[in-house]
Amino acid sequence: MKFSVAVASVIAILAPTSMAQSVISIHGSGTTNPSKCYWHIMDQMQIQAKLPIRMTYRGVGSSTGQAEFIGDDTGISTNMFASGDLPISAEDFASFESGSILHLPVLLGAISFFHSVPTGGEKLNLSACLLAKILNRKVTDWTDAAVIDENPNLLNVLRNPSPITVARRVLGSSSTASITEYLHKVCPEEWPEELVGRTIEWPVDTVPCEGSGGMTDCITSMPGTIGYIDSGHGHAEGLQEIELLNAANNYISSLEASERGGILAAAENADIPTSLDADFSSVNFMNQGGTNTWPIVAMTYVYVKKDLTFIQDPAAQTLVKAFLTALYTDEYITQCEEEFGFVRVDGELREKALAEIESLTVSAGAPEWTFEFETITNEGQGDYVISNKRESYSEAEQDMMLADIAVLKAEIDLLHSEMDIVASGTGHTHDEDGNIVAIGSAYNNAMNKDSQLQAALVLSSISITLWILTIIALLVRCVTGSHTNTNLAMSETAKVDTPPETA
C-alpha cells in the first residue's frame, strides 16, 4: 500500500499538466523607487519556479500605478497589483467598495536630495527654507550668501559664480509629493500649499526628468545640479547626498539616519490605521521628531484587491499571493535592505499584512504556491513549489563575478589612500600584516616618484580588470535574459485556444 501511494505521488509530481504547457504571468506597476527590489525578487522567483512563470513590474510612478489599479471608466484594473510611496487619496479610496482593497506596507525609505556641485569633498548642508528658495528659483547660484551662510567651506572651492540647475520629476511622482509636503510643512512661507502634490507648476527654468533613472542622468550630466530621488537609488548610483536639517535641528544624511534607526523612528509617530483595508490618506511621515530622524520618509505600499478572481488564470491569482508573501520573507526582502537601502516593515504591521495576504479570495481549486528554503524530499519537486535549490549556472557565475568586483573595488580604495599619502610627501610604516600604522618623515623625491608610478600602474591594472569583469557580468545577465525570454516565448507558442488573461 505504501509503495503504491509513493508511486502515485511520484507520478503526480512528474506528470505534465495543462498549466505546464503555458506561461503563468502576473503584472504590476507603480513607483520607481523600489523597482530594483521588486525586479530582483521577481527574477529570483522565475529562476526558482518549476513551471514557466513571467513576472513583470513597470516602474512608471506612483500616480500611474494608482490610475492603472483604479482602472478605466469601466472600473477594471489594467494591472494585477500596484505600488506607491503615498497612500491612495481619500477621493479615490471612496470609489472602491468599502473594505475591498488593501494598503500593504512593505518598505520604509528615505527621499533625499543629491547634487553634482564640485565641493571638493566638502559636505553640502541645506535647511528646508533654503531648499525651498533654491527650488522656487529665488536662490540661483551656489555662491549665494544664503548658501555660504550654511556652508562657509564652499568659499574654499567655489571661487567663481556657480549657477544652480534644478532637476525635477515629470508626470505624477510620489517623490515630488513627499518633498513638496516636507517643504510646506517646515517652511510654508517659502513653499505654499498650492505647491504640494504629485504634480505641481514648476518654474520654467527647471529641468524635467522622467523616473528615478532619468533623475540620476539629469544630476550626473549637468554639474551644479540639485535633484531628488530615493536614498537607496541615489547612493547605489554614487551620487553626492545633501545633508538636511531635521526636526531636532541637526544636519544629517540619510545614511547616518538609517544607521541610527532614524528611518524607523519616523514611523513611530505616524498615524497608521489599525486595519489595512482602511483609508490611509492621512498617514504622514514628514519631519517627525527625534535626534537622528530623517525628515523625508516615505512608506512604500502595495495596493491589492482582496478579491483576486478578476484575474482569469487561477494559478496567476495565487502567484500574486506568493509574490506578496515574498515581500515579507527574509530570504527575499533582506536583499532590498542590504543592496538598495530600504528598511523593511516588521512586527505587528508585518503580521497584519501576512494575515491579509493569506485571506485574499481566489477561485475554487486554484493551486497553492509554496516555498522551499530547506530541502523537502519529493514535495520540493512539486509543480507549484518555488525552490531556492533551483538556480541557473549563469546566475551563480554572475554572483562570483560580483564578489570579485567588490574585492577589486576595496583594493582600489586602498591604493587611492596610499597614493594620497605618497603624493603628500609623507612616509608611513606598516604592521606585520601590512597595514599602515604610522606616518613618518617625508620620502625623498626619487622614492616618491617611483612609488607613485608603481601605485599608478597597479591601480590601472586593477581598474582594467574591474571593467572587464563588469562587462562580462553584464553580458552574462543579457544572455540569461535572452534565454529566459526564449523559453517563455516557446511556452507561449505552446498555448492552444487559451483565452487571454484580463487584469
N, C-alpha and C positions, 0 to 999 in steps of 0.2 A: 504493500500500500504506500509506504514512504517513498519507494522507488518511483512508482507511477506519478505521485504528486511532484517529485523532484523533476522528472522528465517533463511533465506538463508545464512546470514553472520555466524550465529552460526553453521549451518550445514557444511559450508565450513571450519570453524576452527576445528570442531570436527571430520570431516570425515577423515578416513585413506587414505593416499596417497601411491603411489608406492615407493616414496622416504622414507616414514616412515618404510618401510619393510627392509631397508638396511642401513648400516653404511656409512655416508658421511665422507670421510677421506682426510686429507691433510698432507704432509710430507716435512720437510725441513732439512737442515744440515749445519754445519759450525762451526764457532768459539765457543770454550767452555766458553769464558769469560761471555757472557750474558745468558748462557744456563739456569741458575736457574730462571732468569727473564722470559724467554720465557716459560719454563715449568710451572711456576706459573700461567701465563696468560692463557695458554692452558688448564690447569686443571680447572681454573675458568670457562672458556667458555664451556667446556664439561659438567660441572655441570649445567650451566645456560641455556643450549640448550634444547629445547623440543624434537627434533629429535635426534636419536643416532649419535653423531659425534665422530671422532677419529682424534686427532691432535698430531703429533709427531715431535720432533726435535732432531737430532743426533748431540751431541757435539763431533765433530771429528777434529776440527781445521779449520782455515780459508782456507788453501790450498786445503784440501779435499773437503770442501764445494764448493769452486770455481770450482774445477775439475768436481764435480758432476753437477754443474749448467751449465758449458760449455758442458758437455756431452762426450760421447764416439766418435769414428770415424764417426758415423752417424750424430753427432750434436744434438742428442736427450738427453735432460736433464734427469738425473736419480733422481732429486728432483724437487719439485714444486717451491721452493724458496731457497735461500741460504743466509748465513750471514757471515760477516767477519769484522775484525778490521783493514783491509787495503784495498785499492781500487784494483779493477781488473787491472792487468798490461796493459800497452798500447798495447802490442802484442796480448794478449788475447781479449782485448776490440775490437781490429780491426777485430777479427774473426767473430764478430756478424754484422748483417746488421745494417747500420747506424740508430741511433735513436730507436733501438728495445729493449734495456734493460735500466733499471734504477738502480742507486745507491740511495737508500732511506736512508738518515742519520737518525739514530734513537737515539743513545746514545753517550755520551762522557764519557770516563772512563780513569782512571789513571792506568798505568802499574807501579808496584812497585817492589822493591827488599825486600825480607824478609829473616830472619835468625833465627838460633837456637843456637846462641852464648850465653853462660851463663854470661851475662853482669851485673847481679845483679841489674837490673832495670835502668842501665845507658843507655843513648841513643847511637846509633851507627851511626856516620856520615861518608859518603863516597863521595868524589868528582868523577867526571866522569873518570879521568885518573887513579885514584886508583882502581876504579871498573874495568876498562879495564885490569889493571895489575893483579887483582885477577882472572878475568875470563880467561885471557890467561896464567895463572899459573906462572907469574913472581913473584907474591906475594902469598905465600902458607901457611902463618901462621898468626893468628890474633894478635900475639905479634910482628910482623914485625915492624921495625921502622917507615915505611911509614904509617901503620895503627895507631900506637900510636901517631904519629905526629898530626893526625886529631882527635884522641880520647884519649887524655892523661889520662882520668879517667879509661881507661881499665886496666892500670897498677895496680889499686887497687883490681881488681877482677880476672885478668888473670896473675897469678904469674908463671905459667909454660907454656912451648910451647903448642899452641892450633892450631892444623892443620885445614886448611880451606878445606871444601868439596864443590865443585861447582856442583849444580844441574842445568840441562838444559833440555829443551823440545826436544822431538823427533818428527819425521815427520815434516810437514810444519806448522809452528806456527806463527800467527800474533804477538804474544808477543815477539818471537825471532826477528822477523823483526823490531819491534819497539825499543827494547833495543839495537840491533846492529846498527840501524840507528842513534840512540841517541849517542852512544859511538863514532861512526865515525864522526858525526857532531861536537862534542865537543872536542874530543881528537883523531884526525886522526893519530897522531904519534904513538899511542899505539894500535889503532884499525883501520887497513887499510880497504879500500873499499871492498877488496875481502872477508872480514868477515862480510859483510852486507847482510841480506836476511832472508827468512823464514827458510831455512836450510843452515847450514854452517859446515865447518870442525872444530869440537871442539877438544881440547886437549884430549888425550886418557884417562887421569885420571879424567875426569869429569863424572858425573852420569846421565844417560839418564832417563827421567821421562815423562810418557805419559799423556797428558791432564792436566787441572788445578787440578783435584783431585789427580793425580799421583804426581804432583809437591808438593802439600801440604803434601802428605805422605813422600816424599823424605826429605823435610825440617824438619818435626817433628820427623822422625825416626832416624836421624843422627845428634847428637849435633855438632855444629860448621859449619853447612851447610848454604850456601847462595844460593838463587834461586829467580826466578822472576815469577810474577803472577799478574792478575788484582787486583787492590787495594781492591775492594769490596769483592772479594772472599777471599783474604788473611785475611782481618780483620774479616770477618764472621767466619773464622776458628780459630781466636785467635792468628794468627801469629804475630811475632815482626817485625815491619817495619824499614827499614833503611832510615835515613833522607838523602836526596840528595841535592847537591849544585846546585841551579838553575841559570839562566842566570843573575840574579841580585846579584849573589854571596851570597845568603842566604841559609843556611841549613834549609830544610823544609820537613815535612811529607805530604803525600797525603791528610790526614785528615785535617791538617791545611790549605792546599791549597784549598781544597773543601769548607771549612767553609768561606774562604775569597774570594771566587769567582775565584780562581786560575785555575780551570779546564776550565770553560767557557772562561777565558781570553786567553787560548791557541788557541781557535778557532777564535778569533777576527782578528788575523794576518795571518791565513791560507788562501791560495789561493783557495777558493771553487768555482767551476764553477757556472754560473748563471742558467744553465739548468741541471736537474737531469738525463737527458739521454746523457750527455756529458762524455768525458774521465776524470776520477778523479785521474788518476795515479800520477799526480804531486802534489796532496794535501799533505801538510806536517804540522804536529802539534808539531814537536820536538823542545825543548829548546827555546820556544818563550819568549820574554821579559816580564817583569813585576815583581814587588816585591814579589808577592805571587803566581806566576805562577808555576804550576807543570811542570817539564821538559820533562816527557814522557807521552804524552796524545794520546789516540787512539780514532778515531771515529768508532763506530760500524755501519756498513751499512747492509741493507737487499738488496740483488740483486734479481730482479724480472723481468720477461719478460713482455713487455707491452701488448702482446697478450697471453692471458691465455687459448686459445682454444686448446692448445696441451694437456691439462688435459681433459680426456674423460667425466667426470661427470660434468655437468653444475653447480650443487649445490656445488661441490668442488671448481670450479673456483671462485664462489662468496664467498665461505668460506675463501679462501685465502685473498680476498679483506677485509673481515670482520676482520681477524686476523691482517692484516697490519694496518687497521684503529684503532684497539685496542691499537697498539703500540704508538699511538699519542693521546690517550684518557685518561683523568685524572683518571677515575675510575680504569684503569688498570696500566698505566705506573708509577703512583705515587709510587706504592709499590716497583718498581725497584729502585727508588731513595732512599726510606726510608729503605728498607731491604737489598739492595745489593750495595749501594754506587755509583750508576751511576748518571749522570747528563743528563736530557732529552734535546733533541733538541727542541727549541722553536722559536717563532717569524716567520720571513719570511721563513726560511727553513722548518718549520713545515707546514705552509700553502701551500708551493710548493709541499711537499710530499703528503698531503691530496688531493690536486687537481690531482696529477698524479695517485694516487690510485683510485680515483673516475672515471678516464677516462680509466682505464685498459679495454681492449677488452675481452668480454666474449661471449658465444654462445647466439644466439637469444632465448628468452624465459627463460633464466637462472633465477632462483629465487633470489630475493634480501634479504640478511640477514640484519636485523636491531637490534638495542639495546633498551632495556627498563631499564632505570635507575630510572625514576619516573613512578608510576603506570599508565598504559594506558589501560583503561577498554576495554575488548573484543579484541582489536587489539594485546594486550600484550600476548594473548594466541595463537597467530598465529604460524604456523609450523616453520617459519624461523626467529623467534624472540629470541634473546639471552637476557635473563632477569636476572638482579641481584636480582629479587624477588624469584628466584629458588635457593635453597640451600639444601645440604644434612645434615641430623642430625649429622652424624659423623664429617662433616666439622665444624659445629657450636661448637660441643663438643671439637674438637681439638683446635679451636680458644680460647675457655675458658681456656683450659689447658695451652696453650702457654702464656696467660695472667698471669695465676697463677705462671708459671715458672719464668716469668720476675719479678714478685713481690718477689719471693723467692730469686732470684739472687741478687736483691737490698738489701735484708735483710742480705744475706751472706756477701756482700761487706761491709755493715755497721759493722757487727760483726767482720770481719777481722780488720777493722780500730780500733775498741775498744780493740781488743785483742792486737794489736800492742802497744796501749797506756799502757795497763796493763803490758805487757811484758817489756816495757821500764822503769817501776818503777815509773811512774808519775801518779798523781791523776788527776781528772777532775770534773768539775761541769756542771750542766745541767740547761737550762732554764725551764720555766713552761711547755713547750711542750716536754721536754725530750731530747732536742738537746744539744750536747756538746758545751759549750761556752767558757770554760777556762781550762787551765791546771794548776794544783796546785802542792803541795809538794808531795814527794814520799809516796806511800802507805806502810804500814807495811808489812812484808813478809807474814804473815798469810793471810791478805786480798788479796794480790797479788795472792797467790796460789789458794785461794778459788774462786776469780773472774775468773782466767784463767780456772779453772776446769769447772765452770758454763758456761762460754762462749764457751768452747770446746764442752761441752755436747749439748748446744743449736745448735751450728754450725753443729755438727754431725747429729742431728735430722733433721735439715732443709735440709742438703745435701742429706740424705737418702730419704726424701720426694721429693726433686727435681729430684733425679734419678728415683724414682717410677713414677712420673708424666711424665717424659721424655719418659720412656719405654712405658707407656700407650699411650702417644701421637703417638709414632712410630707404636705401634700395631694398633691403630685406622687408621693411614694412610695406613698401609699394608692391613687391612681389606677393607678399602674404595677402594683401588686399585684393590683388588681381586674381589669385587662386580662389579666394573666398567668393568674389563676385562671379567667377566662372562656375563654381559649384552651385551657387544659388541660381544662376541662370539655367543650368541644366535641370535643377529641381523644378524651376518654374515651367520649363518646357514640358516636364512630365505631367503637369496638371492637365486633366481632361474634364471638360464640362464642369469645372468648379466655378461657381458664381463668385463675382468679385466681392471683396470684403468692404464693408461700409464702416466708416469711422465717424 
